[in-house]
């Protein structure tokens, strides 16, 4: 959940909302792909982790 807090904090500081939108897009597509309408915490964390890696903020 540290990643989620980090994304929220960066957006409050005026950073681009694109990373958060990318996470929402990722988890939504994962849910659709699995045929489920639920977003799991694991998928959300994986989406946030992917964004952090793309931004060079860690693995």
C-alpha positions in Angstrom: 0.0 0.0 0.0 3.0 2.3 0.2 2.8 2.7 -3.6 -0.8 3.8 -3.4 0.1 6.4 -0.8 3.0 7.6 -2.9 0.8 8.0 -6.0 -1.7 10.0 -4.0 0.9 12.2 -2.5 2.6 12.9 -5.8 -0.7 13.9 -7.3 -1.5 16.3 -4.4 1.9 18.0 -5.1 0.8 18.8 -8.6 2.4 15.9 -10.5 0.7 14.5 -13.6 -2.4 12.4 -12.9 -1.3 10.1 -15.7 0.3 7.5 -13.5 -2.9 7.0 -11.4 -4.9 6.8 -14.6 -2.5 4.2 -16.0 -3.0 2.2 -12.8 -6.8 2.4 -13.1 -6.6 1.4 -16.8 -4.3 -1.5 -16.0 -6.5 -2.9 -13.2 -9.7 -2.4 -15.2 -8.2 -4.3 -18.2 -7.0 -7.1 -15.9 -10.4 -7.5 -14.4 -12.1 -7.6 -17.9 -9.5 -10.0 -19.1 -10.1 -12.4 -16.2 -13.9 -12.2 -16.8 -14.4 -10.7 -13.4 -15.9 -7.4 -12.3 -13.8 -7.1 -9.2 -10.4 -5.4 -8.8 -8.2 -7.2 -6.3 -5.7 -5.6 -4.0 -3.0 -7.8 -5.6 -3.8 -6.4 -9.1 -3.9 -2.9 -7.8 -0.5 -3.2 -6.1 0.9 -4.8 -9.3 -0.4 -1.8 -11.4 1.1 0.7 -9.0 4.4 -1.2 -8.9 4.5 -1.2 -12.8 4.0 2.6 -12.8 6.8 3.1 -10.3 9.1 1.0 -12.4 8.2 3.0 -15.5 8.9 6.2 -13.6 12.2 4.9 -12.4 11.2 5.0 -8.7 12.0 1.4 -7.9 10.9 -2.2 -8.3 
